[in-house]
Amino acid sequence: MSDFLFNELNSALSTTEAWEPKAQRRKVPAGDYNVEITECELKSEEDATKLTVQMKVLGGEYEDEVIWNTFWVKGGKFAWMNERDLRFIKQIQMIGGLDAINRETDLIGITLGVKLEERNGYVNLKRVFTKVNNPGPSTEAAQPEKTTMNKVSNSDPFASF
């Protein structure tokens, strides 16, 4: 019986087209990047509407890597997220020179600069720019200098001042 199932599977696969898989996909780290919108989908589910955008990195070490971002139009977890995401969409609309967004394809091809920030292991969109002058990953944040307290052998609590 299993031979029959495998024959059926292989028969179906022989007429199926698929893209050649990439060797690897690297996670784009926090930093500033120039990107191009390559895919866009507006979805409405029950009480929520969201716009999902695929952006391809232009130039630099992470060229051609993909960043996905979901913008909540309504019904997200928090009202402040909807407000923030609508501002991002409006900024992208302005960068693209669009009076209105009438279809998903209107956003495809728009190039812009983005600032990505890492929080809790995830990289999120932080800002939108018309262009980023020095694209690339962020350098590690400088660590604050450690300070030490000087111990005073005197029993006077104000002696260290």
N, C-alpha and C positions, 0 to 999 in steps of 0.2 A: 504494500500500500504506500509506503513512504517513497518508493521509486516513482509511482504515479504522481505524487505531490511535487517531487523535485522536477519531474519532466514538465509538469504544468507551470511551475515557477520559472524554469529556464526558458520555456516557450514564451511566457509573458515578458521576460527580461530581454529576449532577443529582438523584440520590436519596440523596446523602450529607449528613449533618448535621454541622456543625462550629461551635465557638464563634467569636464575632467576635474577631479578634486584637487584643490590647492595642496601644496606640500605641507603648509602650516599656516596658522593664523595667529598673529601676535596681538595681544591686548595693547591698545594704545594707552600709554600712561598719562597721568596728569600733565598738563602743559598747554601751550598755545599752538594752534594749528590752523592752516588754511585748508578749507574743505569744499567739496562740491556735492550738492544734493543729487543723489543718483536714483533714489526710489522714494516713494511717498504713498501712504495709505491712510485714508480717513475712515474710521470705523465707529459705528454707533452700536452699543450693546445696552439693552434695558435702559438704565438711567445714566449711562456714561457715554461720552464721545471723546475719542482720542485720535491724535494725528501722529503716526509713526513715520519717522524720517530716517533714511539711510544716507550717511555722508561718507564720502571717500576722501582720505587725507591726500592733499596735493603737496608734493615735494617733501624733502627731508628724509630722515631715517625711517619714518613710518609711512612713506608714500604708498598709495593704493590700499592701505589697511582701511577697514570699515568701522565706522562708529554708528551705532543705532541709538536713536533718542525718541522717547515717547512724550508727546505734549498732551496734557489733559485739557480738553476744551471745556468739559463739564463733567461733574460726577466723580472727580478724583477723590482720594482719601481726605484731602484737606482743601478748604476754599483758597488758602494762600497759594497752593500749588497751581490751581486753575488760573489765578491772577498772574502768577509768575510766567506760566507757560504761554498764556495769551500774549503777554508782553514779548516773549521770545518770538512767537509766530509773527507778531506785528513788526518786529525789527527785521526778520527775514523777509517779510513782504516789502518793507521799505528798501532794503538792500537790493532786492530783485526788481525794484521799480514797478511793482504791481499796484494798480488801483484797488483790485479785489482778487481774491483767490476763488476762481470759479470751478476748478477741477484739480485733481491731484497732480497732473502733469505740469501745472503752472509753476510749481516749485522746483521741478527737476531742471538741473543745469545751473541753478543759482550758486555762485561761489561766495564764500564768506569766511571770516575768521571766527574761531571759537576758543574759549578758555575752558579747559576741562579741569575739574578738581576731584581729588580722591577723598571719599568719605566712607568709612566702615567697609573698606575693601572694594567699593564700587567707584567707577569713574563717572561723574555726572557733569552735565553742562552747567557752567557757572556764568558765562558772559557770551555775548555775540558782538562781533565787530565787522566792519566792512572788509578789513584785511588785517592780518597779523604780520608785523615787520620782521620779527625774529622767531620763526616757528620752531617748535621742537618740544621735547619733554622738559618739565620743570627740573631744575637742579634740586637736590635735597635741601630742605629748609635748614638753615643754620640752627644748630643746637644752642639753647641758651647757656651762657657761661654759668658754671657752678660756683656758688659762693660758700664760704665756710664761716662759721661763727668763731670768733676768738673767745676762748674761755678765759675768764678772769678769775684769778685765784682769790680775789678779795671777796668777802661776804657782802659787800655793799652792792645792792642790785643796780645802782646808778653809775657804777665805776666804769662801765663800758661805754658811756656816752661822752 
